[in-house]
Amino acid sequence: NFATASFGQGISVTPLQMITAFSVIANGGNLVKPYIVKEISLNGDVEETKTQIVKENIISKETINDLEKMLVSVVENGFGKRGKVEGYYIAAKTGTSQVPWSYLGENKKGYSDETWQSFLGFAPAYNPKFVILAKLDSPQTSTSEYSAGPIFHDIAEYILKYWQIQPDL
């Protein structure tokens, strides 16, 4: 596993774990409890979820700054260009991984030609308001740049406009 772990093979995380880890960067190094829903309504009573910091300063401010610059560079200069939203800096990372044969029900070792593709990011990069994970199973493209990137773009652009978040540029 040492040889393949460096590029992600043999590592298994859920989408919620990926979002939670990425949100540590977006939240300035603080681990915040993730919620799937904004509020719970029962018999007319509404209970809103509240931001709950689980642990503070998991990552130093210096490291956060470096990570933000790298993630912005993915979108501005790298394979994440299709996730860019005009007028905003987006911090994101593409992901393309082979699907293990065992996941497909095959009694084989190793990986198939099928892929999982993702585009995980937050915006605006230097004053984050949301995190989005676009994940696709076995899309018809070879990399997430062409599959999940445009989906991320469309959702992020919609949220930025809907919430009337001021552009960076």
Disulfide bonds with the S-S distance in Angstrom:
none
